[in-house]
């Protein structure tokens, strides 16, 4: 065992600690230290961490009371009246397992307490952040729509963007140029005299004894004794420049070739205007020279060489080359035309005259000679000389005739048709200038000389029509087709129909109709006639050639008199583009050929009713009853006619006969609707109950029964009617919507959500149900739930325009434009999306763009009443009176029937007899201005 003295000895504090820096063991005993690679380790950078072996010794822990007092924080900020000074009382006590377990328990309790309020705290934080973002959106959100538009920027627009402004200050942008002031001659003379030795003493030095220094600026003498006058040197330099400029003068004309005042600015004209490499130009010049020298009689080589010099800006060289080419190739028309272009105008006439001497038959040279003349008299003289040389040129005759007066032109055209008997244009021009009888003779001569041209025949038909000889028009066209076929000419149907359109545009209606009647059936197979002719009629209508379209429909009716679709197409054409008399005459013929076509009878009756001809409408419907005794549409049309004329008793009798003779669900519904509109609610309910016993699957009667109960404030009866209707008609979306709205109106949001959920289960992917669910959440004050529901709805129905239209205005204003872009990509041809975009521009006060989008919406679907109402309200706020009247007129012609807002007004019983114009104003009043 160890001695007791060694056991009780106090342990040294440095035992187990790292050695201090620079410590060498045994240095006190005279030992010498040395280091090895294992001591210093690998090479290190200057900023490496220090060696842990040489860390400074840790500080000795303080156990004194004074040091303890210094560690405690006894400031007033750390003192609380209730709990005293802050901090732990057990800071210096050892940290044991019990303490660790206690801390863990307290931490779990804190986490549990925090978890209880976390959802509320996070929701409040999100709401505050959303409110803050709406009030102060990020820059990125404000410019997100503009960043999307960058994808549409073209390369030219990108390159045309202005450069970024210079951020330097004014002194840096405009540095002051260093000023160099020229030294005067006196200073130069003084400097010259300062460095030389004077070999003689002047008079002043002799008088003053050599004490005074010579004055600056005096003439000094050189070593050789010659005087230097710097002023004379400057004058000599100016004279030399003047001599050089004078020598550059033209000795022949006396005019200066070089402008003394602007010869520097004239250097801009020497800069080549081409962008090619100078080496490429030299190569091209060398190659063209080789081509010219190898074949001097090759005109393209001379023309190419001249154009190369013109491209490089050497006009005089180009002119020299082209004139040399004209000397070498005097029979080339292209060289003379190129020379007339390159030579100045005052000299070009002489060049063209030389070319005409070599080529008197060149029409192009004669036309060029006339173009170079400025006076009409000189032009006519040139053309007359040209016609003496080339009398068979149609081009020269046309140009010469254009410059003459009508009388002289007639004389010239007579000579022209003698020289050019095969020119159709000359014959037709002569016929236009002649009288009726002479023109007929001229056209007969033209047909003899050019028997294969259709324009001569068409002109003859137009001539007869112009002089009211209408029976001859059709005969001429028929003879034309027959004669051209005999002559072996192919009858091109498209060309003839295009000629018919041109005839209609020029006012020759009968000629256009005759061409269509004769040619429209040419080359069409029997099975394809109806389809092709309908396509032709639609094409004529789209191009506003209405007489041609009317002729095609006449041909269709003649070929297919028993086809209902043909008569309907012709009737719609007359309704949109014809007169009321023409429509009624057509419908009379139509019902005589197709007596069972209910639509034709109804169109005739409606036309009479709109013209306030009530007896005529009744007469047509009476005849319709005879032809279609059990027709539901005719019965209901008769009821509406009597209702509109306040003859309600007669309407009731008609409905009673209809229920007995042609009982249908719609007849029962219209019967109940009439009683409802007249205020007879009990009678209406009785009719509905009786009708539902016969037709329980007809959802509209269940809807009416519930709505009547709502009107009577009988919520339980309305709920029962809707629920029973849903049990019978689970696929009826309007019934589900009415029930959900009823519950929502009673404040039962939870029940409304449940109903809509059941509706979506029975009718998946129906946009109306999803839209109602979103609006239910918004009415309940749950915008987050509404946004989540909208997201699910767009996933289920990605192409539903109603949902996208609602989603646009659910976004904050900075994000609406981006949402509208996504909507138009998904639903490019949906009227709801177009209407929403129009309202978006309306909200942003972009008047023209909003008007354009409203027009696009109504053009896409003219039956969409909401678009008409929004457009009307927009024009009432921002449009003129003409624009407001135009919207009303277009809407009245379109007669819209659908639309959520439109139906909410038009289906009100008190509005059942209102016309379209009045309904438009009522619905427009309900349209809210977008914000």
Residue, then its C-alpha position, 0 to 999 in steps of 0.5 A: x500500500x502507498x504511504x499515508x503521506x502520499x495519499x493525503x497530499x493535495x492533487x495538483x490542479x494542472x494534472x490532466x490539463x493540456x500543456x501551455x503553448x511553447x512548453x518543453x518537458x524538462x527544460x528546467x533540467x537543461x533538456x533541449x526540445x525537438x519536434x517531429x511531424x507527429x507533433x506539428x501535424x499536416x500543413x495548415x492555412x493561416x485561418x485554420x482553427x488553433x490546435x486544441x492541445x495548446x488551448x488556454x487553461x480554463x478559468x478557475x470557477x469562482x466560489x466566493x460570495x462576492x463573485x456570486x453576487x456579481x453573477x446575479x442580475x439585480x437590476x430593476x428590469x429583472x424585478x417583479x413585485x409578485x415573484x421577485x427577481x427573475x432567474x432560477x434559484x437553483x442555478x448553482x445546484x447540480x442538475x440531477x435526473x429528477x430535475x430532468x424528469x420535472x423539466x420534461x413533464x413541465x415541457x409536455x404540459x406547456x406543449x399541451x396548453x399551446x396545442x389547445x389554442x394553436x388552431x385559433x391562433x394560427x387561424x387568427x394569424x392567417x386572417x390578419x395576414x390575408x387582411x394585411x396582404x389585401x391592404x398592402x399586396x406584395x410587389x410580386x402580386x401586383x405585377x403577376x398579370x404583367x409578368x404573364x404578359x411577358x410571354x406574349x412579347x415579340x422579339x421586335x417589341x423586346x428589342x424596341x424597349x428603351x435602355x436603362x437610364x444612366x445613373x451617373x450624376x450630371x458631371x460624370x455624364x457630361x465631363x467638361x472637355x479639356x480646353x487648350x488655348x493656343x499660344x500667341x505668336x509673341x509667346x512663341x517668339x519669347x520662348x525662342x529667344x530665351x534659349x539662345x545666345x545673343x552675339x551682339x548688343x542692341x542700342x538699348x543695352x548700349x545706352x543703359x550699359x547692359x543692365x536692363x533685360x530686353x522687353x518681352x514681346x520685342x522682335x529678337x534676332x536669330x543667330x543668323x541675324x534674320x527676323x522671324x514674324x509668326x504673324x506672317x507664318x499664319x497668313x501664309x498657312x491660310x493662303x496655302x489652304x485657299x490655294x489647295x481648295x481653289x485647285x479642286x475647282x472644275x476648270x470646265x464649268x467653274x463650279x467647285x467640286x469640293x465645298x470649302x464650307x462643308x466638305x467634312x459633312x459631305x464625307x457621310x455620302x461616301x459611307x457604304x450603305x450595305x451591310x456586307x463584308x468588304x472582302x465579300x464585295x471585292x470577291x463579287x466584284x472580281x467574279x463579275x469582272x471575270x464574267x464580263x470579260x469572258x462574255x461581253x455580250x452577256x447582259x445579266x453580267x453588266x446588270x449585276x455589276x452595276x447593281x453591285x456598285x449601286x449597293x456599295x454607294x458608287x453610283x457613278x461607277x454603276x452608271x458607267x458600267x451599265x452604259x458600257x453594257x448598253x454599248x456591248x448589248x444594244x439589243x437587250x431590253x433589260x439593260x436599257x431598262x436598268x440604265x433608265x433607272x440608274x441614270x438621272x431623270x433629265x438624262x434618262x429620256x435620252x437613254x430610253x430614246x437610244x434603247x427605242x432606236x435599237x428596239x422599236x418593238x419593246x413595249x416596256x421601253x415605250x411605257x418607260x418613256x411615257x413614265x419619264x414624261x411629266x405632262x399628259x400631252x407628252x405622254x399621249x404623244x409617246x403612246x401614239x408613237x408607240x402604237x404606230x410601232x407596236x399596234x398589237x400591244x394591249x397594254x399600250x392601248x389600255x394606257x393610251x385610252x386612260x389618258x384620253x377623253x371619252x369621245x377620243x377614247x371611243x375612237x381609239x377603242x374602235x381602232x384597238x379592237x381592230x388591232x387586238x380582236x382577242x382582247x376581252x378588256x378592250x371589247x368590254x371597255x368599248x361596249x361601256x362607252x357605246x349606246x345600247x344598240x351599238x353596245x349590243x353589236x359590239x358584244x356580238x362582235x366580241x363573242x365572235x372573236x372570243x367565243x370562249x370567254x364568259x365575261x362577254x356573256x355576263x356583260x351582255x346580261x348586265x346590259x340587258x338588265x340595265x335597260x329593263x329587258x329582264x326576260x333576256x337576262x336568264x336567256x343570255x346566261x343559259x345560252x352562255x353556259x351552252x355555248x361555252x360547253x360547245x366551245x369546249x370550255x369547262x364550266x368552273x362553278x366557283x368562278x361563276x358564283x364569284x361572278x354572281x357576287x360581283x354582279x350583286x355588288x355592282x347592282x345587277x341583281x337579276x343577273x346575279x340570280x340568273x347566274x346562280x339558278x343556272x350554275x349552282x347545280x352544275x357538277x354536283x351529284x344528286x345525293x350531295x345537292x341539298x348539303x352543298x346548296x345549304x352550304x352555298x347559301x350560308x356562305x353567300x349570307x356570311x358574305x352579305x350576298x343576300x340575293x345570291x343566297x335567296x336564289x339558292x334557297x329558291x333552287x332548294x325549295x324547287x328541288x326539295x319541296x317536301x323537306x321541312x329543314x329546307x323551308x325552315x332554313x329559308x324562313x330563318x333567312x327571310x326573317x333575319x335578312x328579308x321583309x315581313x311580307x316575303x317571310x309570310x309569303x314564304x310560310x304560306x307556301x311552306x305550310x301548303x307543302x309541309x302541313x305537319x311542320x308545326x314550327x312553320x305554322x308557329x312562325x307564321x302566327x308569330x309574324x302576324x302577332x308581332x305585326x298586331x294582326x291578331x285575326x290573321x294569327x288566329x286564322x293561321x292557328x285554326x288552320x294549324x289545328x286542322x292539320x295537327x289536331x293533337x299538337x301540344x305546341x300549337x295548343x300552347x301557342x294559341x293559349x299564349x296568343x289569347x293571354x297576350x290579348x287579355x282574353x283569359x277566359x278563352x285561354x282557359x277554355x283552350x287549355x281545358x280542351x287541350x287537357x282533354x284532347x292532347x293531355x301532356x305534362x306541359x299542358x298541365x303545367x301551362x294551365x297551372x302557370x296561367x292560374x298562378x299568374x292570374x293570382x288564382x293560387x288555389x286553382x293553380x295548386x289543384x291543377x298541379x296536384x291533379x297533373x302530378x297524379x298523372x305525371x309524377x316524374x315531371x319535376x317542373x310541377x313539383x317546383x311550381x308547387x313548392x314556389x307557390x307554397x313559398x309565396x304563401x309563406x308556408x315553409x313546411x309545405x314547400x319543403x314537403x313538395x321539394x322533398x317529394x319531388x326529389x324522391x321522384x326526380x333525383x336527377x332534377x338539379x333545379x329541385x335540389x337547388x330550390x330545397x337548398x335555398x329554402x333551407x338557407x333562407x331559414x338560416x339552416x346552413x348546415x342542412x343546406x350543405x347536407x342537401x347539396x352534398x346529397x345532390x352531388x352524390x346523385x348528380x356528380x360533376x354538375x357545375x350548378x351544384x358546386x356553384x351553389x355550395x360555394x355561394x352557401x359558404x360565402x353567405x355563411x361567412x366562411x370564405x376559407x371554406x368557400x375557397x376550398x369548395x371552389x378548388x374541389x369544384x374546379x377539379x371536378x369540373x375543370x371546363x365549367x365556365x360558371x365556376x371560373x366566372x365565380x372564381x375570378x371575383x372571389x380573388x383579390x383585385x391584384x390576382x383577378x387578371x391572372x385568374x381570368x387568364x386561366x379561365x379563358x385558357x380552360x373555357x375559351x368559348x364559354x359565355x359566362x367566362x367572357x361575361x366575367x372578363x367583361x365585368x373585370x374590365x368594367x371594374x377597371x374602367x377599361x371601357x372599350x375592352x369591356x364593351x368588346x368582351x360583352x359583344x363577344x359574349x352575346x355573339x357567342x350565345x345570343x340566348x344568354x340573357x345575363x350577358x345582354x343585361x350586363x351590357x345594357x347596364x354598362x352602356x347606361x353608365x358609360x355609353x351614348x344614347x345611340x349605343x344604348x338603343x343599339x343594345x336594346x334593339x339587338x337584344x329584342x331581335x335575339x329574344x334571350x330566354x336563359x340566364x340565372x339573373x334573367x330567369x329570376x326576373x322573367x319567371x316572376x308571375x307579375x312579369x309574365x306578359x312583359x316583352x323583351x325590351x322591358x325585361x331587359x331594363x328590369x334585369x339591368x337594374x338588378x345588375x350590380x356594378x362590379x367592384 
